[in-house]
Amino acid sequence: MTDVEPTRPPGWMSSLLRQFMIQGSWNYRSMLGSGFAFCMIPLLRKRGLSGDGLDDAVRSHMNTFNSHPYLAGVVLGAVARMEGSGAETETIERFKRAIQGSLGGLGDLLIWGAWRPATILSALVLAWAGTPPWVPVCVFLVVYNGGHLALRWWGYSRGLRYGKDVGVQLQGAQLSRLAERAFKGGALLLGIL
């Protein structure tokens, strides 16, 4: 495997921006599947698909997909690369099924279990220290959203770069170590509070 930056597929920016709406059609049947298909539409259109061909391609992405919404971009980027290289629908579906659970668990640990509590605790420490009320609010919003936006961009770009081999790259990223550091930082902030 080479570490060469591939050319970004046409429609990649629209697809990236649609990630922010990936939970908009969450349901018990397909979880994030409808949102994932919605994110794929610009990429599929730029490949020249229209009419029934586009309809079939979008439907192929509407199966059950359950991942953490902030890390869904990893799969989205990888599938965009796989689609661009002509991978078969069944191969893409197997890839999505194989990686979604790991990203869901990792995202829950990293974001809901470590990052959000640490950023909330940092804002609470600032409030306890007597800063004006707008300071903790702004600090929380800037730090939390800065982290989650960086994670979305990072995941999408990793997926685009490595395609179906993105799982190997995620092992080297050590996101669980980052979660551990956020846990420790949160524990320190809680002790201060």
Accessible surface in RSA format (square Angstrom, percent):
REM  Atomic radii and reference values for relative SASA: ProtOr
REM  Chains: A
REM  Algorithm: Lee & Richards
REM  Probe-radius: 1.40
REM  Slices: 20
REM RES _ NUM      All-atoms   Total-Side   Main-Chain    Non-polar    All polar
REM                ABS   REL    ABS   REL    ABS   REL    ABS   REL    ABS   REL
RES MET A   1   144.41  74.8  55.47  36.7  88.94 211.8  67.47  57.4  76.94 101.9
RES THR A   2   104.98  74.7  87.83  89.0  17.15  40.9  71.69  96.3  33.29  50.3
RES ASP A   3    98.14  68.7  73.04  72.7  25.11  59.4  34.77  81.8  63.38  63.2
RES VAL A   4   100.78  66.3  92.80  84.0   7.98  19.2  96.10  83.5   4.68  12.7
RES GLU A   5    80.79  46.4  61.56  46.6  19.24  45.8  48.60  94.0  32.20  26.3
RES PRO A   6    33.04  24.1  20.36  18.6  12.68  46.1  30.43  25.1   2.61  16.2
RES THR A   7   130.67  92.9 111.49 113.0  19.17  45.7  87.71 117.8  42.96  64.9
RES ARG A   8   101.80  42.7  79.54  40.5  22.26  53.0  13.75  18.8  88.05  53.4
RES PRO A   9    28.89  21.1  23.84  21.7   5.05  18.4  28.89  23.9   0.00   0.0
RES PRO A  10    86.30  62.9  74.65  68.0  11.64  42.3  85.54  70.6   0.76   4.7
RES GLY A  11    14.66  18.1   0.00   N/A  14.66  18.1   6.75  18.5   7.91  17.7
RES TRP A  12    49.00  19.7  48.86  23.7   0.13   0.3  28.84  15.4  20.16  32.7
RES MET A  13    90.22  46.7  89.85  59.5   0.37   0.9  84.55  71.9   5.67   7.5
RES SER A  14    53.53  45.2  48.79  65.1   4.74  10.9  13.32  28.4  40.21  56.3
RES SER A  15     0.00   0.0   0.00   0.0   0.00   0.0   0.00   0.0   0.00   0.0
RES LEU A  16    16.41   9.1  16.36  11.7   0.05   0.1  16.36  11.5   0.05   0.1
RES LEU A  17    98.47  54.8  94.84  67.8   3.64   9.1  94.85  66.6   3.62   9.7
RES ARG A  18    49.11  20.6  49.07  25.0   0.03   0.1   6.15   8.4  42.95  26.0
RES GLN A  19     0.73   0.4   0.61   0.4   0.12   0.3   0.53   1.1   0.19   0.1
RES PHE A  20    97.45  48.8  68.38  42.4  29.07  75.6  68.56  41.6  28.89  82.7
RES MET A  21   106.35  55.1  97.20  64.3   9.15  21.8  65.86  56.0  40.49  53.6
RES ILE A  22     1.96   1.1   1.88   1.4   0.08   0.2   1.88   1.4   0.08   0.2
RES GLN A  23    98.82  55.3  87.76  64.1  11.07  26.3  20.38  43.4  78.44  59.5
RES GLY A  24    72.50  89.4   0.00   N/A  72.50  89.4  36.53 100.3  35.97  80.6
RES SER A  25    50.88  43.0  39.53  52.7  11.35  26.2  45.75  97.4   5.13   7.2
RES TRP A  26   106.02  42.5  83.42  40.4  22.60  53.1  72.22  38.5  33.80  54.8
RES ASN A  27    48.25  33.3  44.39  42.9   3.86   9.3  34.71  83.5  13.54  13.1
RES TYR A  28   186.10  86.9 168.28  95.7  17.82  46.4 123.16  92.6  62.94  77.6
RES ARG A  29   163.19  68.5 143.99  73.4  19.20  45.7  86.56 118.3  76.64  46.4
RES SER A  30     0.00   0.0   0.00   0.0   0.00   0.0   0.00   0.0   0.00   0.0
RES MET A  31    48.25  25.0  48.13  31.9   0.12   0.3  46.49  39.5   1.75   2.3
RES LEU A  32     4.17   2.3   3.88   2.8   0.29   0.7   4.17   2.9   0.00   0.0
RES GLY A  33     0.00   0.0   0.00   N/A   0.00   0.0   0.00   0.0   0.00   0.0
RES SER A  34    19.88  16.8  14.96  20.0   4.92  11.3   9.29  19.8  10.59  14.8
RES GLY A  35     1.89   2.3   0.00   N/A   1.89   2.3   1.35   3.7   0.54   1.2
RES PHE A  36     0.00   0.0   0.00   0.0   0.00   0.0   0.00   0.0   0.00   0.0
RES ALA A  37     1.78   1.6   1.78   2.8   0.00   0.0   1.78   2.5   0.00   0.0
RES PHE A  38    73.41  36.7  71.62  44.4   1.78   4.6  72.79  44.1   0.62   1.8
RES CYS A  39     0.00   0.0   0.00   0.0   0.00   0.0   0.00   0.0   0.00   0.0
RES MET A  40     0.00   0.0   0.00   0.0   0.00   0.0   0.00   0.0   0.00   0.0
RES ILE A  41    31.85  18.1  31.85  23.7   0.00   0.0  31.85  22.9   0.00   0.0
RES PRO A  42    11.70   8.5   7.65   7.0   4.06  14.7  11.68   9.6   0.02   0.2
RES LEU A  43     6.58   3.7   5.33   3.8   1.25   3.1   5.39   3.8   1.20   3.2
RES LEU A  44     0.16   0.1   0.16   0.1   0.00   0.0   0.16   0.1   0.00   0.0
RES ARG A  45   135.94  57.1 123.23  62.8  12.71  30.3  38.23  52.2  97.71  59.2
RES LYS A  46   128.86  62.9 102.67  63.0  26.19  62.4  49.24  44.3  79.62  84.8
RES ARG A  47   116.36  48.9  79.98  40.8  36.38  86.6  32.68  44.7  83.68  50.7
RES GLY A  48    63.21  77.9   0.00   N/A  63.21  77.9  36.06  99.0  27.14  60.8
RES LEU A  49    52.58  29.3  46.51  33.3   6.07  15.3  48.08  33.8   4.50  12.1
RES SER A  50    83.14  70.3  70.72  94.4  12.42  28.6  37.70  80.3  45.44  63.7
RES GLY A  51    57.55  71.0   0.00   N/A  57.55  71.0  44.64 122.5  12.91  28.9
RES ASP A  52   118.71  83.2 113.16 112.6   5.55  13.1  31.90  75.1  86.81  86.6
RES GLY A  53    34.36  42.4   0.00   N/A  34.36  42.4  26.14  71.7   8.22  18.4
RES LEU A  54    25.51  14.2  25.51  18.2   0.00   0.0  25.51  17.9   0.00   0.0
RES ASP A  55    62.22  43.6  57.32  57.0   4.91  11.6  18.54  43.6  43.69  43.6
RES ASP A  56    91.42  64.0  84.51  84.1   6.91  16.3  29.27  68.9  62.16  62.0
RES ALA A  57    18.31  16.8  11.02  17.0   7.30  16.6  17.82  25.1   0.49   1.3
RES VAL A  58    23.01  15.1  23.01  20.8   0.00   0.0  23.01  20.0   0.00   0.0
RES ARG A  59   150.66  63.3 142.20  72.5   8.46  20.1  44.14  60.3 106.51  64.6
RES SER A  60    28.83  24.4  16.42  21.9  12.41  28.6  21.98  46.8   6.85   9.6
RES HIS A  61     2.97   1.6   2.97   2.1   0.00   0.0   2.45   2.5   0.52   0.6
RES MET A  62    60.96  31.6  59.95  39.7   1.02   2.4  46.78  39.8  14.19  18.8
RES ASN A  63    67.84  46.8  65.53  63.3   2.31   5.6  15.09  36.3  52.75  51.0
RES THR A  64    66.60  47.4  59.61  60.4   6.99  16.7  39.56  53.1  27.04  40.9
RES PHE A  65     0.08   0.0   0.08   0.0   0.00   0.0   0.08   0.0   0.00   0.0
RES ASN A  66    73.74  50.9  70.61  68.2   3.13   7.5   9.29  22.4  64.45  62.3
RES SER A  67     8.19   6.9   0.00   0.0   8.19  18.9   1.91   4.1   6.27   8.8
RES HIS A  68     3.47   1.9   0.46   0.3   3.01   7.7   3.47   3.6   0.00   0.0
RES PRO A  69    11.94   8.7  11.73  10.7   0.21   0.8  11.73   9.7   0.21   1.3
RES TYR A  70    23.71  11.1  23.27  13.2   0.43   1.1   6.53   4.9  17.17  21.2
RES LEU A  71     0.07   0.0   0.00   0.0   0.07   0.2   0.07   0.0   0.00   0.0
RES ALA A  72     0.36   0.3   0.28   0.4   0.09   0.2   0.36   0.5   0.00   0.0
RES GLY A  73     0.19   0.2   0.00   N/A   0.19   0.2   0.19   0.5   0.00   0.0
RES VAL A  74     0.00   0.0   0.00   0.0   0.00   0.0   0.00   0.0   0.00   0.0
RES VAL A  75     0.00   0.0   0.00   0.0   0.00   0.0   0.00   0.0   0.00   0.0
RES LEU A  76     0.03   0.0   0.03   0.0   0.00   0.0   0.03   0.0   0.00   0.0
RES GLY A  77     0.00   0.0   0.00   N/A   0.00   0.0   0.00   0.0   0.00   0.0
RES ALA A  78     0.00   0.0   0.00   0.0   0.00   0.0   0.00   0.0   0.00   0.0
RES VAL A  79     0.00   0.0   0.00   0.0   0.00   0.0   0.00   0.0   0.00   0.0
RES ALA A  80     4.02   3.7   0.22   0.3   3.81   8.7   1.07   1.5   2.95   7.8
RES ARG A  81    90.01  37.8  82.79  42.2   7.23  17.2  19.61  26.8  70.41  42.7
RES MET A  82     7.28   3.8   6.74   4.5   0.53   1.3   7.28   6.2   0.00   0.0
RES GLU A  83    22.21  12.8  20.77  15.7   1.45   3.4   2.85   5.5  19.37  15.8
RES GLY A  84    54.85  67.6   0.00   N/A  54.85  67.6  21.79  59.8  33.05  74.0
RES SER A  85    90.11  76.1  49.53  66.1  40.58  93.5  48.69 103.7  41.42  58.0
RES GLY A  86    56.26  69.4   0.00   N/A  56.26  69.4  29.27  80.3  26.99  60.4
RES ALA A  87    35.85  33.0  11.25  17.4  24.60  56.0  22.50  31.7  13.35  35.4
RES GLU A  88   127.97  73.5 119.35  90.3   8.62  20.5  46.45  89.8  81.53  66.6
RES THR A  89    83.70  59.5  77.00  78.1   6.70  16.0  42.79  57.5  40.91  61.9
RES GLU A  90    89.61  51.4  86.46  65.4   3.16   7.5  42.46  82.1  47.15  38.5
RES THR A  91    44.71  31.8  43.81  44.4   0.90   2.2  29.18  39.2  15.53  23.5
RES ILE A  92     5.31   3.0   5.31   4.0   0.00   0.0   5.31   3.8   0.00   0.0
RES GLU A  93    14.80   8.5  14.67  11.1   0.12   0.3  10.25  19.8   4.55   3.7
RES ARG A  94   125.81  52.8 121.32  61.8   4.48  10.7  50.27  68.7  75.53  45.8
RES PHE A  95    25.28  12.6  18.58  11.5   6.70  17.4  24.53  14.9   0.75   2.1
RES LYS A  96     1.65   0.8   1.59   1.0   0.06   0.1   1.65   1.5   0.00   0.0
RES ARG A  97   122.24  51.3 106.68  54.4  15.56  37.0  52.70  72.0  69.54  42.1
RES ALA A  98    81.35  74.8  47.63  73.5  33.72  76.7  59.23  83.4  22.13  58.6
RES ILE A  99    16.63   9.5  14.17  10.6   2.46   5.9  16.63  12.0   0.00   0.0
RES GLN A 100    29.84  16.7  29.84  21.8   0.00   0.0   4.22   9.0  25.62  19.4
RES GLY A 101    50.50  62.3   0.00   N/A  50.50  62.3  40.05 109.9  10.46  23.4
RES SER A 102    79.37  67.1  61.74  82.4  17.63  40.6  38.50  82.0  40.87  57.3
RES LEU A 103     1.54   0.9   1.54   1.1   0.00   0.0   1.54   1.1   0.00   0.0
RES GLY A 104    13.25  16.3   0.00   N/A  13.25  16.3  13.25  36.4   0.00   0.0
RES GLY A 105    44.06  54.3   0.00   N/A  44.06  54.3  36.11  99.1   7.94  17.8
RES LEU A 106    37.41  20.8  31.48  22.5   5.92  14.9  35.09  24.6   2.31   6.2
RES GLY A 107     0.00   0.0   0.00   N/A   0.00   0.0   0.00   0.0   0.00   0.0
RES ASP A 108    72.76  51.0  69.38  69.1   3.38   8.0  21.65  51.0  51.10  51.0
RES LEU A 109    74.33  41.4  68.35  48.9   5.98  15.0  73.79  51.8   0.55   1.5
RES LEU A 110     6.04   3.4   6.04   4.3   0.00   0.0   6.04   4.2   0.00   0.0
RES ILE A 111     4.37   2.5   4.37   3.3   0.00   0.0   4.37   3.1   0.00   0.0
RES TRP A 112    88.77  35.6  78.11  37.8  10.66  25.0  63.42  33.8  25.35  41.1
RES GLY A 113    30.72  37.9   0.00   N/A  30.72  37.9  23.33  64.0   7.39  16.6
RES ALA A 114     2.17   2.0   0.00   0.0   2.17   4.9   1.08   1.5   1.09   2.9
RES TRP A 115    67.96  27.3  67.96  32.9   0.00   0.0  67.96  36.2   0.00   0.0
RES ARG A 116    96.39  40.5  96.39  49.1   0.00   0.0  13.50  18.4  82.89  50.2
RES PRO A 117    49.52  36.1  45.43  41.4   4.09  14.9  49.43  40.8   0.09   0.6
RES ALA A 118    13.39  12.3  11.78  18.2   1.61   3.7  12.07  17.0   1.32   3.5
RES THR A 119     4.03   2.9   2.93   3.0   1.10   2.6   4.03   5.4   0.00   0.0
RES ILE A 120    71.96  41.0  71.34  53.2   0.62   1.5  71.93  51.8   0.04   0.1
RES LEU A 121    25.63  14.3  25.63  18.3   0.00   0.0  25.63  18.0   0.00   0.0
RES SER A 122    28.48  24.1  26.81  35.8   1.67   3.8  25.42  54.1   3.06   4.3
RES ALA A 123    11.88  10.9  11.45  17.7   0.43   1.0  11.78  16.6   0.11   0.3
RES LEU A 124    82.88  46.2  81.21  58.1   1.67   4.2  81.32  57.1   1.56   4.2
RES VAL A 125    23.41  15.4  23.41  21.2   0.00   0.0  23.41  20.3   0.00   0.0
RES LEU A 126    52.74  29.4  52.71  37.7   0.02   0.1  52.74  37.0   0.00   0.0
RES ALA A 127    51.91  47.7  35.13  54.2  16.78  38.2  36.73  51.7  15.18  40.2
RES TRP A 128   162.66  65.3 132.12  63.9  30.55  71.7 117.15  62.5  45.51  73.8
RES ALA A 129    69.07  63.5  31.82  49.1  37.24  84.7  39.48  55.6  29.59  78.4
RES GLY A 130    62.14  76.6   0.00   N/A  62.14  76.6  32.88  90.2  29.26  65.5
RES THR A 131    42.25  30.0  29.01  29.4  13.24  31.5  32.51  43.7   9.74  14.7
RES PRO A 132    67.89  49.5  61.00  55.6   6.89  25.0  67.73  55.9   0.16   1.0
RES PRO A 133   112.36  81.9 103.72  94.5   8.64  31.4 110.71  91.4   1.64  10.2
RES TRP A 134   165.49  66.4 159.49  77.2   6.01  14.1 148.80  79.3  16.69  27.1
RES VAL A 135    32.34  21.3  31.72  28.7   0.62   1.5  32.34  28.1   0.00   0.0
RES PRO A 136     9.54   7.0   9.48   8.6   0.07   0.2   9.54   7.9   0.00   0.0
RES VAL A 137    87.02  57.3  83.02  75.2   3.99   9.6  86.99  75.6   0.03   0.1
RES CYS A 138    57.06  43.2  55.52  61.9   1.54   3.6  17.19  43.5  39.88  43.0
RES VAL A 139    45.95  30.2  42.70  38.7   3.25   7.8  45.92  39.9   0.03   0.1
RES PHE A 140    47.01  23.5  46.93  29.1   0.08   0.2  47.01  28.5   0.00   0.0
RES LEU A 141    88.07  49.0  87.04  62.3   1.03   2.6  87.30  61.3   0.77   2.1
RES VAL A 142   106.71  70.2  99.23  89.8   7.48  18.0 104.20  90.5   2.51   6.8
RES VAL A 143    62.65  41.2  55.73  50.4   6.92  16.7  61.12  53.1   1.53   4.2
RES TYR A 144    20.59   9.6  20.59  11.7   0.00   0.0  17.91  13.5   2.68   3.3
RES ASN A 145    51.76  35.7  51.76  50.0   0.00   0.0  15.85  38.2  35.90  34.7
RES GLY A 146    38.29  47.2   0.00   N/A  38.29  47.2  31.72  87.1   6.57  14.7
RES GLY A 147    25.81  31.8   0.00   N/A  25.81  31.8  18.36  50.4   7.45  16.7
RES HIS A 148    19.66  10.7  19.66  13.7   0.00   0.0  15.09  15.6   4.57   5.3
RES LEU A 149    82.89  46.2  78.33  56.0   4.56  11.5  78.75  55.3   4.14  11.1
RES ALA A 150    61.60  56.6  50.15  77.4  11.45  26.0  58.93  83.0   2.67   7.1
RES LEU A 151    16.81   9.4  13.56   9.7   3.24   8.2  16.30  11.4   0.50   1.4
RES ARG A 152    16.04   6.7  15.91   8.1   0.13   0.3   3.38   4.6  12.66   7.7
RES TRP A 153   107.02  42.9 106.34  51.5   0.68   1.6  82.82  44.2  24.20  39.3
RES TRP A 154    66.36  26.6  65.12  31.5   1.24   2.9  48.90  26.1  17.46  28.3
RES GLY A 155     0.44   0.5   0.00   N/A   0.44   0.5   0.44   1.2   0.00   0.0
RES TYR A 156     0.90   0.4   0.90   0.5   0.00   0.0   0.90   0.7   0.00   0.0
RES SER A 157    23.91  20.2  21.28  28.4   2.62   6.0  15.47  32.9   8.43  11.8
RES ARG A 158    62.76  26.4  62.70  32.0   0.06   0.1   5.11   7.0  57.65  34.9
RES GLY A 159     0.00   0.0   0.00   N/A   0.00   0.0   0.00   0.0   0.00   0.0
RES LEU A 160     4.93   2.7   4.59   3.3   0.34   0.9   4.59   3.2   0.34   0.9
RES ARG A 161    54.04  22.7  51.48  26.2   2.55   6.1   3.30   4.5  50.74  30.8
RES TYR A 162    16.17   7.5   8.30   4.7   7.87  20.5   3.76   2.8  12.41  15.3
RES GLY A 163     3.11   3.8   0.00   N/A   3.11   3.8   3.11   8.5   0.00   0.0
RES LYS A 164   132.97  64.9 116.11  71.2  16.86  40.1  59.88  53.9  73.09  77.9
RES ASP A 165    53.58  37.5  51.33  51.1   2.24   5.3   5.96  14.0  47.61  47.5
RES VAL A 166     0.00   0.0   0.00   0.0   0.00   0.0   0.00   0.0   0.00   0.0
RES GLY A 167    30.00  37.0   0.00   N/A  30.00  37.0  26.45  72.6   3.55   8.0
RES VAL A 168    96.77  63.7  90.60  82.0   6.16  14.8  91.14  79.2   5.62  15.3
RES GLN A 169    47.07  26.3  39.95  29.2   7.13  17.0   2.79   5.9  44.29  33.6
RES LEU A 170    23.05  12.8  15.64  11.2   7.40  18.6  15.89  11.2   7.15  19.2
RES GLN A 171   146.21  81.8 121.50  88.8  24.71  58.8  46.94  99.9  99.27  75.3
RES GLY A 172    59.64  73.5   0.00   N/A  59.64  73.5  37.92 104.0  21.72  48.6
RES ALA A 173    37.89  34.8   5.69   8.8  32.20  73.2  17.55  24.7  20.33  53.9
RES GLN A 174    87.27  48.8  78.20  57.2   9.07  21.6  24.60  52.4  62.68  47.5
RES LEU A 175    15.40   8.6  13.05   9.3   2.35   5.9  13.12   9.2   2.29   6.1
RES SER A 176    64.14  54.2  58.15  77.6   5.99  13.8  28.10  59.8  36.04  50.5
RES ARG A 177   123.39  51.8 120.64  61.5   2.75   6.6  23.46  32.1  99.93  60.6
RES LEU A 178    86.86  48.4  85.84  61.4   1.03   2.6  86.18  60.5   0.68   1.8
RES ALA A 179     0.44   0.4   0.44   0.7   0.00   0.0   0.44   0.6   0.00   0.0
RES GLU A 180    90.13  51.7  88.59  67.0   1.54   3.7  25.53  49.4  64.60  52.7
RES ARG A 181   151.13  63.5 142.37  72.6   8.76  20.9  50.44  68.9 100.69  61.0
RES ALA A 182    14.75  13.6   4.74   7.3  10.01  22.8  13.70  19.3   1.05   2.8
RES PHE A 183    91.48  45.8  83.34  51.6   8.13  21.2  85.99  52.1   5.48  15.7
RES LYS A 184   133.42  65.1 124.87  76.6   8.54  20.3  83.66  75.3  49.76  53.0
RES GLY A 185    29.36  36.2   0.00   N/A  29.36  36.2  28.36  77.8   1.00   2.2
RES GLY A 186     7.47   9.2   0.00   N/A   7.47   9.2   7.38  20.2   0.09   0.2
RES ALA A 187    65.73  60.4  50.71  78.3  15.03  34.2  55.94  78.8   9.79  25.9
RES LEU A 188   119.31  66.4 111.84  80.0   7.47  18.8 118.49  83.2   0.82   2.2
RES LEU A 189    37.01  20.6  37.01  26.5   0.00   0.0  37.01  26.0   0.00   0.0
RES LEU A 190   110.43  61.5 102.48  73.3   7.95  20.0 102.48  72.0   7.95  21.4
RES GLY A 191    67.29  83.0   0.00   N/A  67.29  83.0  39.71 109.0  27.57  61.8
RES ILE A 192    85.26  48.5  66.14  49.3  19.12  46.1  73.75  53.1  11.51  31.2
RES LEU A 193    76.48  42.6  35.85  25.6  40.62 102.1  48.00  33.7  28.47  76.6
END  Absolute sums over single chains surface
CHAIN  1 A    10114.1       8115.1       1999.0       6308.7       3805.5
END  Absolute sums over all chains
TOTAL         10114.1       8115.1       1999.0       6308.7       3805.5
